[in-house]
Amino acid sequence: MTRRAHVLVVGAGALGNEVVKNLVLSGVGNITLVDMDRVVASNLNRCVFFTPEDAETSRPKVDAVAEGATRLDGSVQFHTENQRIEDLGEGIFTGKDVVVGCLDNLATRVHVNANAYWMRIPYVDGGTMGLMGKVHVVVPPETSCVECTLNSSHYRIIEQRYSCTGADTTFVEPKLASEVTTTAVVAAVESREVMKVVNGRRDLLMSNLFYYDGNRNVSDVLEVAINPECPNHTEEPAAVDEGAPEATGRGV
């Protein structure tokens, strides 16, 4: 089952590097990787597949990750998209067994979560900030989703990313740089949850929000209830609004 699985990984930064490495070494046979960004020198100290040559040539991150991962297992089939996932439409989700989020901004996370939820595809969302990390496992329609955890302050952050015309603004969400040990922990948890899905063991999935504190080396798992006001939790799936503002998605 693992070899036939097709996993969509969104984000090819530090977290995406680690997740792809884990999936390839675990035997996943098909990976689609999406990220609009290119390699720069500041990425090199925390991304296992990037090389100085990649930074010098501003190589697309997705291509650098795919080439590096292929050296681990040349039989893995990679499909890469050096674009915003918002520009690819719903088709990028079609036929995937599970979606993995390795993103650094909330707007793109909400977009991926909504599409995966409406298409009834399990979504494993990870994020880091310095020594802190979390993983949210979403299994539609049974569990809560990423948007169930948001409040008005989160939506204000999303709204500030756009001008009144819908164009990108210079607003940047405050964040700390990736820390390699935290990234490794979060990627390991994400990858383990993905393997449960592709091997037909959804009964073993954690419920459903994992927190990690690298300062104290402690973790916790919380069960997040479905928010009845969440727009993703209606009786029948509906098409995701293609007219909604789009984010400039990059990987963590």
Steps between C-alpha positions, in 0.01 A plus 500: 500500500783739585665465159175579317418798721497851354575777748466874434758704693440875507810694596863415422683691770671349804191308611419386148859374454472286812154368419595400145816329628293301750234402247756383244689294758168355621420371152241745365507459123338819367547855627366826358690800640376859477689818593536831317833594659864468398808403698702779664817482708316545831316170437814288493553456875164332557395326177652157446458487121618851403856564377707819458460457123122504542525834679739647244262417216180584692374152424133424569475334839275225368759394241783500753301286742388256230857451374639452849226255597549303179857431611351319799262294285503538124175307456283767665285692252512876557274765352603856583320832469699822548182702548261619766262219580217752475575534128477127430130447567327203658659257254827498695316323784330239280619143544711570809480267799607764749609866501790621714536867590851638561405867479610826657188711464144478617322600180644215296441258787131594502481458122654152504293394800174606334573323172611180670197505729245549224665230290502264800877451496685464833718804571804495729600859576829586667661822611795625702603822670843490652501215752122458492312278259161346435328247277127495429351182354178561308283208386188630324221490587563335838740745664547870548709682241765770513243776459307372802785631717504854359360812661445859392866594548605228255259628238632855548848368418367342181314817401809715551680304230292669232411849385139597427559389139615153603863565406781387729618747763831523682351365824713220641391272782750509788688172535821347628742314277473123478703310760634173366419274794143630530456463125619139525251420779203659324590337167531161669153530654350618171664214312387237749138620472524490119623141514203403714265639234669337200518165679129501584540558874298815555388343827849573635506869405551735791204709615589742363729795590861435605702770677877489551706727725868465421599726790382239750498197269137426576204430277125465533208385287164675519170406344348806333123498463331598174409867501137522381572847360791378286414553131632155411247316714176503306278209403618475139840584351503806278755629255770714656451865408738563212445874543642510851825690560808293425810467712865500408572153634852400598625204695626520856 
